């Protein structure tokens, strides 16, 4: 029994889950509407985009890398999907454009990081600006409006499945699939080994360059397809769509226990972190706290999460709700 208790309290996602419970209880006490179906839908719908990207971002962060291009990629993808639809192209053609964009960005990022051994922070910061610049050139002053959004995407953004927004279900199902793959497949588990000790991973025969490349490729692909989620969420897209979103995604991952130093964390924790940040933002807004303080609280939480992670890494050997060590 004592061993079980110790394992439970060493789960990295436990503190952020408990923090989420506390935030929900406090907010619900101050504002009972938070406990209603409408309040639940507001939180889950609001977190769908960040949660989707956080799942993909986890793939690179566990390797001690980072992808800052996801915000520009998802924004550009959303615009391309809506623009293609407005020209009469079918749904799958529009989605193919988003996927092609994501794969292109992921290929560039992955090649430069994996095979040219360039720092991922610098590489993806560069592609962030490149994609954003191309986005501004293509979009100009044009805006995708609701009547230009493909029917299936519009449907997903406006409807629910037994009270759960379809967009959150997309993020949730993606989390389950990627979580299963990262737990059950050797190639995905190699990502943890790379993040924990790169030299040992290379000496152990892990094809590091290939794993890094494929992880960035997968992250790019998800970001491209997630353009449909962003478009469905707001039913509009313009040259500033997705701007700054990458910071929220990284924050969600770190707050959710995905170690920025690599080697530890799960997509489950990343999604919980995204929900926590969204819940805090909505809670502070409901309590009439100015937006500046909302950002300050999120920033403080991020620093606290990194500090806690540093402390735990020197004190205990953490486990994960899905067995990542």
Buried (B, 14 or more C-beta within 10 A) or exposed (E): EEEEEEEEEBBBBBBBBEBBEEBBEEBBEEBEEBBEEEBBBBBBBBBBBBBBBBBBBBBBBBBBBBBBBBBBBBBBBBBBBBBBBBEEBEBEBBBBBBBBBBBBBBBBBBBBBBEEEBEBEEBBBBBBEBBBEEBBEEBEEBBBEEEBBBEBBBEBBEEBEEEBBBBBBBBBEBBBEBBEBBBEEEBBBBBBBBBBBBEEBBEEEBBBBBBBBBBBBBBBBBBBBBBBBBBBBBBBBBBEBBEEBBEBBBBBBBBBBBBBEBBBBBBBBBBBBBBBBBBBBBBBEBEEBEEEEBEEBBEEBBEEBBEBBEEBBEEEEBBBBBEBE
